[in-house]
Amino acid sequence: MLDWGILVLRLGIGIMFVAHGLQMAFGLFGGPGVRGFSGMLTSLGFFPAIFWSYVASYTVLAGGLLLIAGVQTQAAATLLLVFILTAAIKVHLSKGFFLSNGGFEYTFVIAATCLALILLGPGKFTIFR
C-alpha cells in the first residue's frame, strides 16, 4: 500500500504544480503569464525579475511533470520545495499561519508533501519501471 500512497502524493501535488506552472508560464487558467509573474517578482524585490520569472515558472511546470511521471522525483521535489519555501518566506510568513489571512498554511502543506517525496522517493509506480 505504501507505493499506492506515494503515487497519490506524486499525482496530487504534481497536478497542482503543473496547473500553477501553466498559469505562471503561459497565462492559462487565468494566470498572469511569465510577464505578469515578473511584475509580481519585481514587487517582491527579485532582480532581474524576468529571469526569476522564467526560472520559477518552468521549474514549477517541469517539476510537476516529473513528479507525475515519477522521474527524478527526489530532485524535482527538492527544487519545488525551494520554490515553495521561497514563496512562504517572501509572501506568506509575515501574515501568520492561516490561509484566511494570507498566511503560510497552504505552503506549509505543500512543503511537507515535497519533503515526504524527497524522503520516500518515487515508489514503484513510475514510467520507467
C-alpha positions as CSV (number, residue, x, y, z in Angstrom):
1,M,0.0,0.0,0.0
2,L,3.0,2.3,0.5
3,D,3.6,2.6,-3.2
4,W,0.0,3.5,-3.8
5,G,0.2,6.2,-1.2
6,I,3.3,7.6,-2.8
7,L,1.6,7.6,-6.2
8,V,-1.3,9.5,-4.7
9,L,1.1,12.1,-3.3
10,R,3.0,12.4,-6.5
11,L,-0.1,12.7,-8.7
12,G,-1.9,15.1,-6.4
13,I,1.0,17.6,-5.9
14,G,2.3,17.1,-9.4
15,I,-1.0,18.0,-11.0
16,M,-1.2,21.1,-8.7
17,F,2.3,22.2,-9.7
18,V,1.6,21.6,-13.4
19,A,-1.6,23.7,-13.2
20,H,0.3,26.5,-11.4
21,G,3.2,26.3,-13.9
22,L,0.8,26.7,-16.8
23,Q,-0.6,29.8,-15.1
24,M,2.8,31.2,-14.4
25,A,4.5,30.4,-17.8
26,F,1.6,30.7,-20.3
27,G,-1.2,32.6,-18.6
28,L,-3.5,29.7,-18.8
29,F,-6.4,29.2,-16.3
30,G,-6.5,32.9,-15.5
31,G,-2.8,33.1,-14.6
32,P,-0.5,36.0,-15.1
33,G,1.9,34.5,-17.6
34,V,5.6,35.0,-17.4
35,R,5.5,38.8,-17.8
36,G,2.7,39.3,-15.3
37,F,4.5,37.0,-12.8
38,S,7.7,39.0,-13.4
39,G,5.8,42.1,-12.2
40,M,4.9,40.4,-9.0
41,L,8.5,39.3,-8.5
42,T,9.7,42.9,-9.1
43,S,7.4,44.0,-6.2
44,L,9.0,41.3,-4.0
45,G,12.5,42.5,-4.7
46,F,13.7,39.8,-7.1
47,F,16.2,41.1,-9.7
48,P,16.3,40.5,-12.6
49,A,12.7,39.7,-12.2
50,I,12.1,38.4,-15.7
51,F,14.9,35.9,-15.3
52,W,13.5,34.6,-12.0
53,S,10.0,34.5,-13.5
54,Y,11.2,32.1,-16.2
55,V,13.2,30.0,-13.7
56,A,10.3,29.7,-11.3
57,S,7.6,29.2,-14.0
58,Y,9.5,26.4,-15.7
59,T,10.7,24.8,-12.5
60,V,7.1,24.5,-11.3
61,L,5.9,23.2,-14.6
62,A,8.7,20.7,-15.3
63,G,8.9,19.7,-11.6
64,G,5.2,18.9,-11.6
65,L,5.5,16.8,-14.8
66,L,8.5,14.9,-13.3
67,L,6.5,14.1,-10.2
68,I,3.5,12.9,-12.2
69,A,5.8,10.6,-14.2
70,G,7.9,9.5,-11.2
71,V,11.1,10.5,-12.9
72,Q,13.8,12.3,-10.9
73,T,11.2,12.5,-8.1
74,Q,13.6,13.5,-5.3
75,A,15.4,16.1,-7.4
76,A,12.1,17.6,-8.7
77,A,10.6,17.6,-5.1
78,T,13.8,19.4,-3.8
79,L,13.5,22.1,-6.4
80,L,9.8,22.5,-5.8
81,L,10.5,22.6,-2.0
82,V,12.9,25.5,-2.6
83,F,10.3,27.3,-4.7
84,I,7.5,26.9,-2.2
85,L,9.7,27.8,0.8
86,T,10.7,31.0,-1.1
87,A,7.0,31.8,-1.6
88,A,6.2,31.1,2.0
89,I,9.0,33.3,3.3
90,K,8.7,36.2,0.8
91,V,4.9,36.4,0.6
92,H,3.1,34.5,3.4
93,L,5.2,34.2,6.6
94,S,4.5,37.8,7.7
95,K,0.8,37.2,7.5
96,G,0.8,34.4,10.1
97,F,-0.2,30.8,9.7
98,F,-3.8,30.7,8.5
99,L,-4.7,30.9,4.8
100,S,-7.7,33.0,5.5
101,N,-5.3,35.8,6.5
102,G,-2.9,35.2,3.6
103,G,-0.7,33.1,5.8
104,F,1.6,30.2,5.1
105,E,-0.8,27.3,5.9
106,Y,-1.1,26.1,2.3
107,T,2.6,26.5,1.5
108,F,3.3,24.5,4.7
109,V,1.2,21.6,3.4
110,I,2.9,21.7,0.0
111,A,6.3,21.9,1.6
112,A,5.5,18.9,3.8
113,T,4.4,16.9,0.8
114,C,7.6,17.8,-1.1
115,L,9.7,16.7,1.9
116,A,7.8,13.4,2.1
117,L,8.5,12.7,-1.6
118,I,12.2,13.6,-1.1
119,L,12.4,11.1,1.8
120,L,10.2,8.4,0.2
121,G,11.3,8.6,-3.5
122,P,9.0,7.7,-6.4
123,G,7.7,4.4,-5.2
124,K,7.4,1.5,-7.7
125,F,4.8,3.2,-10.0
126,T,6.9,5.2,-12.4
127,I,7.1,5.4,-16.2
128,F,10.5,3.7,-16.2
129,R,9.9,0.5,-14.2
